Amino acid sequence: NNLIEFLHALQYSRDHDVPLGIMSGSWAMRVLLKMWMAIQENNEEQWIDRFERAFCVKILKDEEELESLGYENVIRMETRDLFVYKTQTSLNDYLGVQGDNL
């Protein structure tokens, strides 16, 4: 279910034209590390950079980093809300975007 929630978070970000931030140590990071790429100790920064570019997200170290970026209206969503999120885009567009994500 967490993978679905992550994919819905990506879709929500796209639908509402808002950046998606992922907090280091969060459930989302744990899912991403298991599903996509393992971080090797000597290249964590490279992995983060590649991941951010590939998924158009920002991985945040902590709340202080989030505050330093200057976002005024941070949207925080519960996993259950992400799980049931339904996009208004066409099915073809949705499937294309999610296919690219996977």
C-alpha positions, 0 to 999 in steps of 0.5 A: 500500500505504501507504494500506491501512496507514494505514486499518488503523492507524485500524482497529487503533486503533478495535478496541483502543480506543487513541489513534493518533498520527502522527509528523510527517515519517513515512511516514504523514504523507507519504501523508496529505499526498498523499492528502487535503489539501495544507498551505498555509504560512499554515494548517498549524496549522488543517489539523492541527487539522481532520485530528486531529478528522476522523480522531481521531488526534494528529499529533506533532511529535517524540518529545519531544511524545509523551513529554510526553503521558504515554503509558506503553505506546506501540505501534509497528507496522511497515508490514508488520504494519499491511498484514496486520492483520485486524480481528475486527469484522463486514464491515459495520462494517469497510466502514462505518468505512473508507468514513467514513475515505475 
